[in-house]
């Protein structure tokens, strides 16, 4: 009889310890993930469950990342356009100013494309949209970045990088089109 009581107390103790650990882990996970946990179920030995954590909407937060990058890139594009119109106008040739303006214009187009990608990812999450977003980021760095560097330095060989950015842009748009078609 005493053995059964001891086993019962031990089981009760282990259950309370498990519940405390689970609640502590849940609280820590919610803190680390900025409160984006929809559900939490810890593994309980002998009950056949493995434990799950479901994030908000059940997907990574890549849409927010693309939205933030797109917003920052759009702001940078506005600043670059103003810099070109007000400062560079007097400092570089009209031809190089045109090159700089093309870089700023395409940066804005693809900042808006990143915002659209973030919106689309929220509706139709998938690898094609994620790939498209990263292609827009890479394209902006290569295309607009090389045009900015070319216009400011005058080093014409930097223009060889620009088409790589253009290819990344085209591939990004193709990814978005295919993803929308399949959605």
C-alpha positions in Angstrom: 0.0 0.0 0.0 2.8 2.4 0.9 4.5 1.6 -2.4 1.4 2.7 -4.3 1.2 5.9 -2.3 4.9 6.6 -2.9 4.5 6.0 -6.7 1.4 8.2 -6.8 3.2 11.1 -5.0 6.2 10.6 -7.4 3.9 10.7 -10.4 2.1 13.7 -9.1 5.5 15.5 -8.5 6.8 14.6 -12.0 3.5 15.9 -13.6 3.7 19.2 -11.7 7.4 19.5 -12.7 6.5 18.8 -16.3 3.8 21.4 -16.2 6.1 24.0 -14.7 8.8 23.3 -17.3 6.3 23.4 -20.1 4.8 26.7 -18.9 8.3 28.2 -18.5 9.4 27.0 -21.9 6.2 28.4 -23.5 6.7 31.8 -21.8 10.3 31.9 -23.0 9.4 30.9 -26.5 6.7 33.6 -26.7 9.2 36.1 -25.5 11.8 35.0 -28.1 9.4 35.0 -30.9 7.8 38.3 -30.1 4.5 36.7 -29.1 3.8 35.1 -32.5 2.9 31.7 -31.1 -0.6 30.6 -31.9 -0.4 27.3 -30.1 2.0 25.2 -28.0 1.9 21.6 -27.1 4.8 20.0 -25.3 5.8 16.4 -25.7 4.5 14.2 -22.9 6.3 10.9 -22.5 4.1 7.9 -23.0 1.3 9.9 -24.6 2.5 9.6 -28.1 2.8 13.3 -29.0 6.0 14.9 -30.2 5.3 18.5 -29.2 4.5 21.3 -31.6 4.8 25.1 -31.8 2.7 26.9 -34.4 3.8 30.4 -35.4 1.3 33.0 -36.5 -0.3 32.0 -39.7 1.9 28.8 -39.6 4.8 30.3 -41.7 8.1 32.2 -41.3 8.0 35.9 -41.2 9.8 36.4 -44.6 6.9 38.6 -45.7 7.8 41.2 -43.0 11.4 41.0 -44.0 10.7 41.7 -47.6 8.3 44.5 -46.6 10.9 46.1 -44.5 13.7 45.8 -47.1 11.2 47.2 -49.7 10.3 50.2 -47.6 14.0 50.9 -46.8 14.9 50.5 -50.5 12.2 52.9 -51.5 13.3 55.5 -49.0 16.9 55.1 -50.2 15.7 55.5 -53.8 14.0 58.8 -53.0 17.1 60.0 -51.2 19.3 59.0 -54.2 17.0 60.8 -56.6 17.1 64.0 -54.5 20.9 63.6 -54.2 21.2 63.3 -58.0 18.9 66.2 -58.7 20.3 68.6 -56.2 23.9 67.7 -55.6 25.2 65.6 -58.5 23.7 67.9 -61.1 26.6 70.3 -60.7 29.3 67.6 -60.1 29.0 65.0 -62.9 28.3 65.0 -66.6 24.7 64.9 -67.9 25.3 61.4 -69.3 26.5 60.1 -65.9 23.6 61.9 -64.2 21.2 60.0 -66.5 22.9 56.7 -65.5 22.5 57.6 -61.8 18.8 58.5 -62.3 18.2 55.1 -64.0 19.6 53.4 -61.0 17.4 55.3 -58.7 14.3 54.7 -60.8 14.8 50.9 -61.1 15.6 50.8 -57.4 12.1 52.3 -56.7 10.4 50.0 -59.1 11.9 47.0 -57.4 11.3 48.3 -53.9 7.7 48.4 -54.8 8.0 44.9 -56.2 9.4 43.8 -52.8 6.3 45.3 -51.1 4.1 43.4 -53.6 6.1 40.3 -52.9 5.5 40.7 -49.2 1.8 41.1 -49.8 1.7 38.0 -52.0 3.6 35.9 -49.5 1.0 36.7 -46.9 -1.7 35.4 -49.2 0.1 32.6 -51.1 3.2 31.5 -49.2 5.7 29.6 -51.3 9.3 29.1 -52.4 8.8 30.8 -55.8 7.6 34.0 -54.1 10.5 33.9 -51.7 13.0 33.3 -54.5 11.4 36.2 -56.4 11.9 38.5 -53.4 15.5 37.6 -53.0 16.1 38.0 -56.7 14.7 41.6 -56.4 17.1 42.3 -53.6 20.1 40.9 -55.5 19.0 42.7 -58.7 18.7 46.0 -56.8 22.2 45.6 -55.4 23.8 44.6 -58.7 21.8 46.8 -61.1 21.2 50.0 -59.2 24.4 49.6 -57.2 26.6 49.2 -60.3 24.9 52.2 -61.9 25.5 54.4 -58.8 29.1 53.3 -58.6 29.6 53.8 -62.4 28.1 57.3 -62.4 30.0 58.4 -59.3 33.4 56.9 -60.2 33.4 57.0 -64.0 34.8 53.5 -64.1 33.1 52.1 -67.2 33.9 48.4 -66.5 31.3 48.6 -63.6 28.7 48.6 -66.3 29.4 44.9 -66.9 27.8 44.1 -63.6 24.5 45.9 -64.5 23.1 43.2 -66.8 23.5 40.6 -64.1 21.1 42.7 -62.0 18.8 43.0 -64.9 18.7 39.2 -65.2 17.9 38.9 -61.5 15.1 41.4 -61.9 13.6 39.4 -64.9 14.0 36.1 -63.0 12.2 37.7 -60.0 9.3 38.9 -62.1 9.1 35.4 -63.7 9.0 33.8 -60.2 6.1 36.1 -59.2 4.2 35.4 -62.4 4.5 31.6 -62.0 3.6 31.8 -58.3 0.5 33.8 -59.0 -0.5 31.4 -61.8 -0.1 28.4 -59.5 -1.9 30.0 -56.5 
